[in-house]
């Protein structure tokens, strides 16, 4: 507890220190109300560029902008008192140069108050990761399936099936960890490869479609809550099925409005007795 009696928030350093000790619980958050609900149960909340698909109906994350990430980062920070908060650097905001990455990261940290940034990429981004961490920007790495590169990869698919692919993911993970990343997301990677990477890295691996041996797990909260009916990736477990509940509530509301049952007297403001 702090001097003010509040629980101390997790930091990138405390997340890193969980390696080999405690599993890291991570979920995505994009809004203040959801952040408040998830915060007590999570070590790390990720304001992911997945918000482009989850909230804005985009086909991929490529169209997400820094403005969008800053706005949602601020929203999440308003609902957090415990979890470490990381905000994704969106496509095009860091790949051009390490200086561009630094400017983008500083903007997100200054405007949101978040604890660090996440960027996708392996060996080719190691120099950028080192540049950022040396200048006070904590970096969350991301290897394996990289959604921002979906146009090159030819779609969303699991990786690491060939020896060449597996070796590349392993090199990528080692490169960003050695460059200073405090943790690394391993996404869409065949289980034995993710397991081997976890065993070899000195920082926590956070799996999504990877391995139960990873040091932590992350899911898109809307997937975990069952708010999508049309698509369920293999790696998602629905811990609730909220979609039909939302639909039923809307149906009940519509019916009561159309039949004049809502609002009832108790939902209205009556004149005060004189």
ABEGO torsion letter per residue (X at the ends): XBAAGBBBBBBAAAAAAABGABBBBBBBBABAAAAAAAAAABABBBBBAAAAAAAAGBABAAABBAAAAAAAAAAAAAABAABBBBBBBBBGAAAABAAAAAAAAAAAAAAAGBAEBBBBEBAAAAAAAAAAAAAGBBBBBBBEBBAAAAAAAGEBBBBGABAAAAAAAAAAAAAAAAAGBABBBBBGBBAAAAAAAAAABABBBBBBGBBAABABBBBBAAAAAGABAABBBAABBBABBAAAAAAAAAAAAAAAAAAGAOBBAAABBBBBBX
